[in-house]
Amino acid sequence: NFFKLFMTKHRAVILAAGYGKRMLPLTKKTPKPLLPKIENSLLFNQINFLKKFSLDVTVTVGYKKQKMIDALETYEINDYIYTKDKGNAYWLNSLKNNKIDGPTIVITSDNLMEINLNSLLDEYYKKSEKSLIVSTESFEGNHDKLDINNKNEVLSMNYQKGSGLIASGLQVLNINDLYDYPNVFNDFHDVWTYLISNKRLNVSELQPEKWINVDTVEDLEKIKTFY
């Protein structure tokens, strides 16, 4: 497992194509991933987090495409996927078509965390290369709530209000498990539902050492004290 982990270059995809409507009026001119400012944006912090683990980083781009591409050039990121007005998992269809192999780390731009990704990938290989969702204990609010069994297999995921075990915004996907999906992926609930039906989605034993969800204008203050 360790040989496989450290001798393989792994990919990471940052989901950063959304509108960020809950951050209006700031997002009227600036995409949410580039807030609060270009030199300390959500996206910049997420890229730096992934680079610590020597990952190949790709970013999904949608809303205000050119501003995002200009920022990626500043951040020295060359790879992006333009998703236009599609769902947050639409980009996975291109990986299916190109038969990309192996694990892909997927993280949202607005969930910042501290966690050892090398340990997460090692767990992925030890656990039959099943896709893994990293969870955290939520505060009150709307989140993707996880229902699991005693083997850590995910039984269901529902976006609902309330506290409990939630998806942190970080996952490791085994792309090979997605090739036989008969339809087009749109959002991640399509992905999760398919993996759950095949018993190929587990919750990781790891949880973030630190985690913040930046969802509103007020939440931007959290970034100042996170690092």
C-alpha positions in Angstrom: 0.0 0.0 0.0 2.7 2.5 0.9 4.6 1.7 -2.3 1.5 2.3 -4.3 0.7 5.5 -2.5 4.1 7.2 -2.7 5.1 6.0 -6.2 1.9 7.3 -7.8 1.1 10.8 -8.8 -2.4 11.5 -7.5 -5.0 14.0 -8.8 -7.1 16.5 -6.9 -10.1 18.4 -8.2 -11.4 21.6 -6.5 -15.1 22.3 -7.1 -15.2 26.0 -7.8 -17.8 26.5 -10.5 -20.8 27.6 -8.5 -22.6 31.0 -8.2 -22.4 31.5 -4.5 -25.8 33.1 -4.3 -25.9 33.1 -0.5 -22.9 35.5 -0.6 -24.7 38.2 -2.6 -24.1 41.0 -3.1 -20.4 40.2 -3.0 -20.7 37.5 -5.7 -22.4 39.8 -8.1 -19.0 40.8 -9.4 -16.6 38.2 -7.8 -17.0 34.4 -7.9 -17.3 33.0 -4.4 -14.0 31.0 -4.6 -12.1 34.2 -5.1 -13.4 35.8 -1.9 -12.6 37.6 0.3 -9.7 38.8 -1.9 -7.5 37.4 -4.6 -4.4 37.0 -2.5 -6.1 35.2 0.4 -9.1 33.6 -1.4 -10.9 30.4 -0.5 -9.5 28.9 -3.7 -5.9 30.1 -3.0 -6.0 28.5 0.5 -7.4 25.3 -0.9 -4.8 25.1 -3.6 -2.0 25.6 -1.1 -3.5 22.9 1.1 -3.4 20.3 -1.7 0.0 21.3 -2.9 1.4 20.3 0.5 0.7 16.7 -0.6 2.3 17.1 -4.1 -1.0 16.6 -5.9 -1.9 17.4 -9.5 -4.6 20.1 -9.1 -7.5 20.7 -11.4 -10.2 23.3 -10.8 -13.8 23.3 -12.1 -14.7 26.7 -13.5 -18.2 28.0 -14.4 -19.5 31.3 -13.1 -17.4 34.3 -14.3 -15.1 32.0 -16.2 -12.5 34.6 -17.3 -12.0 35.9 -13.7 -11.5 32.4 -12.5 -9.0 31.6 -15.3 -7.1 34.8 -14.6 -6.9 33.9 -10.9 -5.7 30.3 -11.8 -2.9 31.8 -13.8 -1.9 33.9 -10.8 -2.0 30.8 -8.6 0.1 28.9 -11.2 -2.6 26.3 -11.9 -2.8 25.3 -15.6 -5.6 22.7 -15.5 -9.2 23.6 -15.3 -12.5 22.1 -16.5 -15.2 24.5 -17.7 -18.6 23.2 -16.6 -20.8 26.2 -17.7 -24.2 25.8 -16.2 -24.0 22.1 -15.4 -24.1 20.4 -12.0 -21.1 20.0 -9.7 -20.4 16.5 -10.9 -20.9 17.0 -14.6 -17.1 17.1 -15.1 -16.9 13.4 -14.1 -18.4 12.4 -17.5 -15.2 13.5 -19.3 -13.2 11.3 -17.0 -15.5 8.4 -17.8 -15.1 9.0 -21.5 -11.3 9.1 -21.2 -11.1 6.1 -18.9 -9.0 7.9 -16.3 -7.7 5.4 -13.8 -7.2 5.4 -10.0 -8.3 7.6 -7.2 -9.2 11.3 -7.5 -9.4 13.5 -4.4 -12.3 15.9 -4.7 -12.8 18.9 -2.4 -15.1 21.9 -2.5 -13.5 25.4 -2.5 -15.6 26.6 0.5 -14.8 23.8 3.0 -11.4 24.5 4.4 -9.7 21.9 6.6 -6.6 20.4 8.0 -6.2 16.6 7.4 -3.4 14.3 6.3 -4.3 13.4 2.7 -1.5 10.8 2.6 -3.2 8.9 5.4 -6.5 9.2 3.6 -5.1 7.7 0.4 -3.5 4.9 2.4 -6.8 4.1 3.9 -8.4 4.1 0.4 -5.9 1.4 -0.7 -6.3 -0.6 2.4 -10.1 -0.6 2.2 -10.4 -2.3 -1.2 -10.1 1.0 -3.1 -13.7 2.0 -2.2 -14.6 5.7 -2.6 -14.4 7.5 0.8 -16.2 10.4 2.2 -14.6 12.4 5.0 -17.1 13.3 7.6 -17.3 15.8 10.5 -19.8 16.5 13.2 -22.0 19.3 12.2 -23.5 22.3 13.9 -27.1 23.1 13.2 -27.8 23.9 9.6 -28.4 22.4 6.2 -25.8 19.7 5.2 -25.5 16.4 3.5 -26.3 14.1 6.4 -24.8 10.6 6.4 -26.5 7.4 7.5 -23.9 4.6 7.9 -23.8 1.0 9.2 -21.3 -0.6 11.6 -18.9 -1.3 8.6 -18.8 2.4 7.8 -20.7 1.8 4.6 -22.8 4.7 3.6 -26.5 3.7 3.4 -28.0 7.1 2.4 -27.2 10.8 2.1 -29.8 13.5 2.4 -29.5 17.3 2.3 -31.4 18.3 5.5 -31.4 20.5 8.5 -30.1 19.4 11.8 -26.9 18.2 13.6 -25.2 14.9 13.1 -22.6 13.3 10.9 -22.2 15.3 7.7 -20.0 15.3 4.6 -17.1 17.6 5.1 -16.6 18.5 1.4 -13.7 16.1 0.9 -13.8 12.7 -0.7 -11.7 10.2 -2.6 -13.4 8.7 -5.6 -12.5 5.5 -7.4 -13.2 6.6 -10.9 -13.2 3.0 -12.1 -16.4 2.4 -10.1 -18.2 5.0 -12.2 -17.6 3.8 -15.7 -20.7 1.6 -15.8 -23.1 4.3 -14.7 -25.8 4.2 -17.5 -26.7 7.9 -17.4 -24.9 11.3 -17.3 -23.7 12.5 -14.0 -25.0 15.9 -13.1 -24.6 16.6 -9.3 -22.9 14.5 -6.6 -26.1 13.0 -5.4 -26.1 11.1 -8.7 -22.6 9.8 -7.9 -23.3 9.0 -4.3 -26.6 7.2 -5.0 -24.8 5.0 -7.6 -21.9 4.1 -5.4 -24.2 3.4 -2.4 -26.3 1.1 -4.6 -23.1 -0.9 -5.4 -21.8 -0.8 -1.8 -18.8 1.1 -2.9 -19.0 4.2 -0.7 -17.6 4.3 2.8 -17.1 7.0 5.4 -13.4 7.4 6.2 -12.1 6.6 9.7 -10.3 10.0 9.5 -11.8 13.3 10.4 -10.4 16.8 9.8 -8.3 18.1 12.7 -9.8 21.5 11.8 -12.7 22.3 9.6 -14.8 25.4 8.6 -17.6 25.8 6.1 -17.7 29.2 4.4 -21.2 29.7 3.2 -22.2 33.3 4.0 -20.7 36.7 4.0 -20.3 36.5 7.8 -18.5 33.2 7.4 -15.6 34.9 5.6 -14.4 36.2 9.0 -13.5 32.5 9.8 -10.7 32.5 7.3 -8.7 35.1 9.2 -8.2 32.9 12.3 -8.2 29.5 10.6 -4.6 29.3 9.5 
